[in-house]
Amino acid sequence: MIKKYTLQNGETRYMFQIYLGTDPLTGKKRRTTRRGFKTKKDAELGRSRLILEKEREVLTKTKRMTYKEVYDLWLPLYKNSVEESTYVKTEGIFRNHILPSLGGYFIDKIDVNMCQEALYAWFNRLQKFNMVKSYAARVFDFALKRGIIQTNPFNRVEPLRRKKELSFNDDEDDDVNFYSRDELNTFLAHAKKGSDKKAYTMFRLLAYTGIRKGEALALRWSDIDFHNKTILINKALGRGINNRLYLKAPKNGEPRSLGVDEETLSILKQWRTVQKQILLEFGIRTSKKSQLVFSNNENKFLQPTKTREWILKIQEKHNLKTITTHGLRHTHCSLLFEAGASLKEVQKRLGHANIQTTLNIYTHITEEAQSEIANKFTSYLNS
């Protein structure tokens, strides 16, 4: 309602008061007053503009958000809670898989059927589809806590599982990512004959210690105790934002000390001499305590992809079974079991946070070990 009032000098002015609703925090009614208008028409115009402004504010506050917009709120919080390398991997999963499926939809309109459809798409394209589902659900959980949605639709999707298919080519099980004892010896023999001493030293170290590639690439010479025949694993090489390589804690966050055999230590000593000569040609001295065991010719971190280039070159040249660099860690574990190491010993040596990881990932036994078990059983029955 527009009211007229008179100033002390006798001039006429107009004012109005409007109701703005109830304050959600205090429960009190809110009103505002505007005065000083010279004409009633000016006051009516000002009142209309103020009402429109407040209505726009309400619309802005209640604006529906897309999945991508909620994700953009969640991501900085997630970034501060994980390792940089983990953040980079997660951001890639969202960018490549989750946002193309869900990003453009209003999050409060995404229902269980849409989530089920997305899960089917990931199932058909990706090996680790359930991991993608887990990350996608995190954004819904975040929206739930913020009061943006009422339920998380991913909690109601039907789980998907891959059927195990029988193979009729059991003699050619190339999917097993590890070497038998004889295969490993053959691979290392060819690596040793090659001209790249750095590659051979790396593969020997990985195969005979079971350390992760990232842990090997982070090693410094000061981490190797040649007198006590141990290697300290207390860091790993990670890939961060914009492909930056940096040092981080090992995977389970716990440092460990590993015993190393005499021959592997001898090979490491030989490589240290070769490394010193190579880097000296580039005017780089290797006497610093922080000197990396494996570095590039600029004495900086070696790119993690380099080991794949090395291992494929050896395998293709000598027609060897193809395994990944990580497969040498699988190999070490499998041969530890063959050699009679206990489950607890293997867990500690490989740096698994819990024994279930050792059971789940490293229960493969080579054909030679399986034959040995069969022979033991037969000998027992015939004794």
C-alpha positions in Angstrom: 0.0 0.0 0.0 1.3 3.4 -1.0 1.3 6.1 1.7 1.8 9.8 1.5 3.7 11.8 4.1 5.0 15.4 4.5 8.6 16.5 5.1 9.5 19.2 7.6 9.8 21.7 4.8 6.2 21.0 3.7 7.0 18.9 0.6 5.0 15.8 -0.1 6.6 12.4 -0.5 5.4 8.8 -0.9 6.5 5.5 0.8 5.5 1.8 0.8 6.1 -1.3 2.9 6.1 -4.8 1.6 6.1 -8.2 3.3 9.1 -10.5 2.4 8.0 -13.7 4.1 9.4 -15.5 7.1 13.1 -15.7 8.0 13.9 -19.5 7.8 16.5 -19.1 10.6 14.6 -17.1 13.1 11.0 -17.7 12.1 10.3 -14.0 12.3 8.3 -12.1 9.6 10.3 -9.9 7.4 9.2 -6.5 6.0 11.1 -3.7 4.2 10.2 0.0 3.8 11.1 2.3 1.0 10.5 6.0 1.1 11.4 9.3 -0.5 9.4 9.0 -3.8 8.3 12.4 -5.2 5.2 11.0 -6.9 2.8 8.2 -6.2 3.6 6.8 -9.6 7.3 6.7 -8.8 6.5 4.8 -5.5 4.3 2.3 -7.4 7.1 1.7 -9.9 9.7 1.3 -7.1 7.4 -1.2 -5.4 6.9 -3.3 -8.5 10.7 -3.4 -9.2 11.4 -4.5 -5.6 8.8 -7.3 -5.8 10.3 -8.5 -9.1 13.8 -8.4 -7.6 12.8 -10.5 -4.6 11.0 -13.0 -6.9 14.1 -13.4 -8.9 16.2 -14.0 -5.7 13.8 -16.7 -4.7 14.0 -18.3 -8.2 17.8 -18.1 -8.0 17.9 -19.8 -4.6 15.5 -22.5 -5.7 17.2 -23.0 -9.1 17.4 -26.7 -10.0 20.9 -27.9 -10.4 22.3 -30.4 -12.9 24.4 -33.4 -11.9 27.5 -31.5 -13.4 26.8 -28.4 -11.2 26.6 -30.5 -8.1 29.7 -32.4 -9.1 31.5 -29.0 -9.5 30.6 -28.3 -5.8 31.7 -31.7 -4.6 35.0 -32.0 -6.5 37.0 -29.3 -4.6 36.1 -31.0 -1.3 37.1 -34.4 -2.6 40.4 -33.0 -4.0 41.4 -31.9 -0.5 40.7 -35.3 1.0 42.9 -37.6 -1.3 46.3 -37.9 -2.8 46.9 -35.7 -5.9 47.3 -38.8 -8.1 44.0 -40.3 -6.8 42.3 -37.0 -7.6 43.6 -37.0 -11.1 42.4 -40.6 -11.7 39.0 -39.8 -10.3 38.6 -36.6 -12.3 39.4 -38.6 -15.4 36.7 -41.2 -14.5 34.1 -38.5 -14.2 35.2 -36.6 -17.4 35.4 -39.7 -19.6 32.5 -41.8 -18.3 30.1 -40.3 -15.7 29.5 -36.8 -16.9 28.8 -37.8 -20.5 26.1 -40.1 -19.1 24.6 -38.0 -16.4 26.1 -34.5 -16.3 23.5 -32.6 -18.3 20.4 -33.8 -16.4 18.8 -32.0 -13.4 20.0 -34.1 -10.5 16.6 -34.2 -8.8 15.1 -35.7 -12.0 17.6 -38.5 -12.4 15.7 -41.6 -11.3 16.7 -45.3 -10.8 15.9 -46.2 -14.5 18.4 -43.6 -15.8 21.0 -44.8 -13.3 20.4 -48.4 -14.3 20.8 -47.4 -18.0 24.1 -45.7 -17.2 25.3 -48.7 -15.3 24.5 -51.0 -18.3 26.5 -48.7 -20.6 29.6 -48.8 -18.2 29.2 -52.6 -17.8 29.4 -53.0 -21.6 32.4 -50.7 -22.0 34.5 -51.0 -18.9 36.1 -53.7 -16.8 35.8 -51.8 -13.6 32.2 -50.6 -14.1 31.3 -51.0 -10.4 34.1 -48.6 -9.5 32.5 -46.0 -11.9 29.1 -46.6 -10.3 30.6 -46.0 -6.8 32.1 -42.7 -7.8 28.9 -41.6 -9.6 26.9 -42.4 -6.4 29.2 -40.2 -4.3 27.8 -37.0 -6.0 24.3 -38.1 -5.2 25.3 -38.7 -1.6 26.7 -35.2 -1.5 23.5 -33.7 -2.9 21.5 -35.7 -0.4 23.5 -34.1 2.5 23.0 -30.7 1.0 19.2 -31.2 0.8 19.3 -30.9 -3.0 17.7 -34.3 -3.5 15.7 -36.7 -1.2 17.1 -40.1 -2.2 20.2 -41.6 -4.0 18.8 -43.5 -7.0 22.0 -45.6 -7.3 21.0 -47.2 -4.0 18.2 -48.9 -5.8 19.8 -50.1 -9.1 20.1 -53.8 -9.8 23.7 -55.0 -9.4 25.4 -56.4 -12.5 27.9 -59.2 -12.6 29.9 -60.7 -15.4 29.4 -64.3 -16.2 32.5 -66.5 -16.0 33.1 -68.0 -19.4 34.9 -71.3 -19.9 37.9 -71.2 -22.2 38.6 -74.1 -24.6 42.2 -72.9 -25.0 43.5 -73.7 -21.6 47.0 -74.3 -22.9 47.2 -70.7 -24.0 46.1 -68.7 -21.0 47.7 -65.5 -22.0 45.4 -63.5 -19.8 47.4 -64.6 -16.7 49.6 -61.6 -15.9 52.7 -63.3 -14.5 55.6 -65.6 -15.4 56.5 -69.0 -14.2 59.9 -69.5 -12.8 61.4 -70.7 -16.1 59.6 -67.9 -18.0 61.0 -65.3 -15.7 64.6 -66.7 -15.9 64.3 -66.6 -19.8 63.0 -63.0 -19.7 65.7 -61.8 -17.4 68.4 -63.6 -19.4 67.3 -61.7 -22.6 67.1 -58.4 -20.7 70.6 -58.9 -19.3 72.0 -59.5 -22.8 70.4 -56.3 -24.1 72.2 -53.0 -24.2 70.0 -51.2 -21.8 71.5 -51.8 -18.3 68.9 -49.5 -16.7 66.0 -51.6 -18.0 67.6 -54.8 -16.9 68.4 -53.5 -13.4 64.8 -52.3 -13.1 63.3 -55.6 -14.2 65.6 -57.6 -11.9 64.7 -55.4 -9.0 60.9 -55.6 -9.6 61.0 -59.4 -10.1 63.2 -60.1 -7.1 61.6 -57.8 -4.6 58.0 -57.5 -5.7 57.9 -53.7 -5.2 55.6 -51.5 -7.2 56.9 -49.7 -10.3 56.1 -46.3 -8.6 58.1 -47.4 -5.6 61.1 -48.3 -7.7 60.9 -45.1 -9.7 61.0 -43.1 -6.4 64.0 -45.0 -5.0 67.2 -43.1 -4.0 70.5 -44.7 -3.5 70.3 -43.7 0.1 67.3 -46.0 0.5 69.5 -49.0 -0.3 71.6 -50.4 2.6 74.2 -52.5 0.9 75.8 -53.5 4.2 72.6 -54.9 5.8 71.2 -56.0 2.4 67.9 -54.1 2.7 65.9 -51.6 0.7 63.6 -49.0 2.4 60.3 -48.4 0.7 58.9 -45.2 2.1 57.7 -43.3 -1.0 56.3 -43.8 -4.5 56.2 -41.8 -7.7 52.7 -40.3 -8.5 51.2 -38.5 -11.4 49.4 -35.3 -10.4 47.6 -32.4 -12.1 48.8 -31.6 -15.6 50.8 -34.8 -15.6 53.2 -33.5 -13.0 55.3 -36.3 -11.4 55.8 -36.0 -7.7 56.7 -38.1 -4.6 54.0 -39.4 -2.4 53.6 -42.0 0.4 53.5 -45.7 -0.6 50.1 -47.1 -1.4 49.0 -48.2 2.1 50.9 -45.3 3.7 53.2 -47.5 5.7 57.0 -47.7 5.0 58.6 -51.1 4.9 62.1 -52.6 4.7 62.8 -55.5 2.4 65.6 -58.0 2.4 67.5 -58.2 -1.0 69.6 -61.0 -2.4 73.3 -60.6 -3.0 73.1 -60.9 -6.8 70.4 -58.2 -7.1 72.5 -55.9 -4.9 75.5 -56.6 -7.1 73.5 -55.7 -10.2 72.4 -52.5 -8.5 76.1 -51.6 -7.7 77.0 -52.2 -11.4 74.2 -49.9 -12.5 75.2 -47.2 -10.1 78.7 -47.1 -11.8 77.1 -47.0 -15.3 74.6 -44.3 -14.2 77.5 -42.2 -12.9 79.3 -42.4 -16.2 76.2 -41.7 -18.3 75.1 -38.6 -16.3 78.7 -37.3 -16.1 78.6 -37.0 -19.9 75.8 -34.6 -19.4 77.7 -32.7 -16.8 75.6 -34.1 -13.9 77.2 -35.4 -10.7 75.5 -38.2 -8.8 77.1 -37.8 -5.4 74.0 -36.2 -3.7 72.2 -38.1 -1.1 68.9 -37.5 -3.0 70.2 -39.1 -6.2 67.5 -41.3 -7.8 68.3 -44.9 -8.7 66.4 -44.6 -11.9 66.3 -41.2 -13.6 66.3 -39.8 -17.1 69.3 -38.2 -18.8 68.4 -34.9 -17.2 68.5 -36.6 -13.8 64.8 -36.1 -13.3 62.0 -38.5 -12.7 61.8 -41.3 -15.3 58.4 -41.4 -17.0 56.4 -44.4 -15.7 55.4 -45.3 -19.3 59.1 -46.0 -20.1 59.1 -49.5 -18.5 56.2 -50.6 -20.8 58.3 -49.6 -23.8 61.3 -51.6 -22.4 59.3 -54.7 -21.5 57.4 -54.9 -24.8 60.7 -54.5 -26.8 62.2 -57.5 -25.1 59.1 -59.6 -25.3 58.5 -58.9 -29.0 62.2 -59.3 -30.0 62.4 -62.7 -28.4 58.8 -63.9 -28.9 58.2 -64.1 -25.2 54.8 -64.3 -23.3 53.5 -60.8 -22.9 53.0 -59.5 -19.3 52.9 -56.0 -18.0 55.5 -54.4 -15.8 53.1 -54.9 -12.9 53.0 -58.5 -13.9 56.6 -58.9 -12.4 55.0 -58.1 -9.0 52.4 -60.8 -9.6 55.3 -63.1 -10.6 57.2 -62.4 -7.4 54.2 -63.1 -5.3 53.4 -66.3 -7.1 57.0 -67.6 -6.8 57.1 -66.6 -3.1 54.2 -69.0 -2.6 56.0 -71.7 -4.6 59.1 -71.2 -2.5 57.0 -71.9 0.6 56.5 -68.4 2.0 53.5 -68.0 4.3 50.5 -65.8 3.5 51.6 -63.3 6.2 55.1 -63.1 4.9 53.9 -62.4 1.4 51.5 -59.7 2.7 54.3 -58.0 4.6 56.8 -58.1 1.7 54.4 -56.8 -0.9 53.1 -54.0 1.4 49.4 -54.9 1.4 47.3 -53.1 4.0 45.3 -56.2 4.8 45.7 -59.9 4.1 42.5 -60.0 2.1 44.2 -58.1 -0.7 46.9 -60.7 -0.8 44.2 -63.4 -1.0 42.1 -61.7 -3.6 44.8 -60.5 -6.0 47.6 -63.0 -5.6 46.2 -66.5 -5.4 47.4 -67.5 -8.9 49.8 -70.4 -8.8 51.9 -71.4 -11.8 51.4 -74.8 -13.6 54.7 -76.0 -12.0 53.4 -75.3 -8.5 50.1 -77.1 -9.3 52.0 -80.1 -10.5 54.1 -80.1 -7.4 50.9 -80.1 -5.2 49.6 -83.1 -7.3 52.9 -84.9 -6.8 52.9 -84.3 -3.1 49.4 -85.8 -2.9 50.3 -88.8 -4.9 53.5 -89.4 -2.9 51.5 -89.2 0.4 48.9 -91.8 -0.8 51.6 -94.2 -2.0 53.8 -93.9 1.0 
